[in-house]
């Protein structure tokens, strides 16, 4: 049974918005900081945003001011709100535990395509 499940991707025009969801198991949600990563075609996976158990957020420079990470304790879900999307945001987006020593097997992710 997958401990982290991503959803919410799709095709959006430049300047548009999407909200990704990461449904986590209770153990993961309660104990670890969670991060969103992305991998574009031909590129390595990169860290996009992180949120601690207390809700403190951090972002890679390229998404600051456009993306917002948040967590909903009642739903055990971490969200990534993406605004002002650019073609270079096109990638498969994954969520996982931030601490690499505690990471779960990578899931299928959710595809985000920004194109007119």
C-alpha positions in Angstrom: 0.0 0.0 0.0 1.4 3.3 -1.1 2.2 5.7 1.8 2.2 8.8 -0.4 -0.2 9.4 -3.3 0.0 12.4 -5.6 -2.8 13.9 -7.7 -4.1 17.0 -9.3 -1.8 17.5 -12.3 -3.0 18.4 -15.7 -2.6 20.6 -18.8 -2.7 24.3 -18.1 -1.9 27.4 -20.1 1.0 29.7 -19.2 -0.1 32.0 -16.4 -2.6 29.5 -15.1 -2.9 27.7 -11.8 -3.1 24.2 -10.4 -3.3 22.6 -7.0 -1.5 19.3 -6.4 -2.4 17.0 -3.5 -0.3 14.5 -1.6 -2.2 12.2 0.5 0.0 10.7 3.2 -0.3 7.9 5.7 -0.8 8.9 9.3 2.7 7.8 10.2 4.4 9.9 7.6 2.2 12.9 8.0 2.7 13.0 11.8 6.4 12.4 11.9 8.2 13.9 9.0 8.7 17.0 7.0 7.2 16.5 3.5 8.5 17.8 0.2 7.4 18.2 -3.4 9.9 17.3 -6.1 9.7 17.5 -9.8 11.5 15.9 -12.7 11.4 17.4 -16.2 12.2 15.3 -19.3 16.0 14.7 -19.5 16.6 16.4 -16.2 17.3 15.2 -12.7 14.7 15.3 -10.0 14.8 18.6 -8.1 13.4 19.7 -4.8 10.6 22.3 -5.2 9.1 23.0 -1.8 9.1 21.6 1.7 6.8 21.9 4.7 7.7 20.9 8.3 5.3 19.3 10.7 4.7 22.7 12.2 3.9 24.2 8.8 7.1 26.1 8.1 7.6 26.3 4.3 10.6 26.7 2.0 10.9 26.9 -1.7 13.5 26.7 -4.4 14.2 30.1 -5.9 12.6 29.4 -9.3 9.1 29.0 -7.7 9.2 31.6 -4.8 6.3 33.9 -5.0 4.4 31.6 -7.3 4.0 28.3 -5.4 2.5 27.7 -2.0 2.9 24.5 0.0 0.6 23.8 2.9 -0.7 20.9 5.0 -4.1 19.9 6.2 -3.9 17.9 9.4 -7.5 16.7 9.3 -7.0 15.3 5.8 -3.4 14.2 6.2 -2.7 15.9 2.9 0.0 18.2 1.7 -0.9 20.6 -1.1 1.1 22.5 -3.6 -0.7 25.5 -5.0 1.0 26.6 -8.2 0.1 30.0 -9.7 1.6 32.0 -12.7 2.7 28.7 -14.2 5.4 28.8 -16.8 6.3 26.3 -19.5 9.5 25.5 -17.6 7.3 24.2 -14.7 6.4 21.3 -16.9 7.4 18.1 -15.2 6.2 15.1 -13.2 5.7 16.2 -9.7 6.3 13.8 -6.7 5.9 14.1 -3.0 8.0 12.3 -0.5 9.6 12.6 3.0 12.2 15.3 3.0 14.8 13.3 4.9 16.4 11.0 2.3 17.0 8.4 5.0 13.3 8.1 5.6 12.0 8.3 2.0 9.4 6.0 0.7 9.7 4.3 -2.8 8.9 6.9 -5.4 5.3 6.8 -6.7 4.1 7.6 -10.2 3.8 11.2 -9.5 1.4 13.6 -11.3 2.1 15.2 -14.7 2.0 19.0 -15.0 2.1 20.4 -18.5 2.2 24.1 -19.1 1.6 24.9 -22.7 -0.6 27.1 -24.9 
